[in-house]
Amino acid sequence: MKIITGKVRFSYANVWEPKSINGSDPKYSVSLIIPKSDKVTLKKVKEAIDDAKKEGISKLGGKIPANLKTPLREGDVDRVEDEAYENSYFINANSNTKPGIVDKNVQTIIDQSEFYSGCYGRASITFYAYNANGNKGIACGLQNLQKLEDGDPLGGHSRAEDDFDAVEDNFLD
């Protein structure tokens, strides 16, 4: 089941080139930081996870295990050290296929510096059951991304536009 989130903050955005994590197959991925106040998105996510559980019962061994891993995690618990995740939930979404990335006018974003960890937008995501190597759970598939507005870059790297002021031509005189 595909859902469209409300406004989230993007973090760990590996959306331009696939990246391998711990030797796994390279994938496109992003962490979606969802404010706890966004009850509409959280309700959609929880319903989609429940639907994925029901659809995936055969993959999960005929019943839903009590310790089933789900992609919705609490920032105040699992990312205590990262203030960007305060008072939020988050979902790590990934895909083997490059996501479509558009701006608020639904125009394709080509300039990679325009979409970055820290900007805000919406995501289309899917949920599905998996059973691999003894691990059973629900995963989140990344479909497409829409940037709605800029935000402070995450990851400790500033933008050149924020670091410098324009200078006069006689700067070196």
Secondary structure, DSSP 8 states (H G I E B T S, - for coil): -EEE-SSEEEEEEEEEEEE-STT---EEEEEEEEETT-HHHHHHHHHHHHHHHHHTTTTTTSS--TT-B-S-EEHHHH-TT-GGGTTEEEEEEEESS--EEE-TTS-B---GGGS-TT-EEEEEEEEEEEEETTEEEEEEEEEEEEEEE----SSS---HHHH-----TTTT-
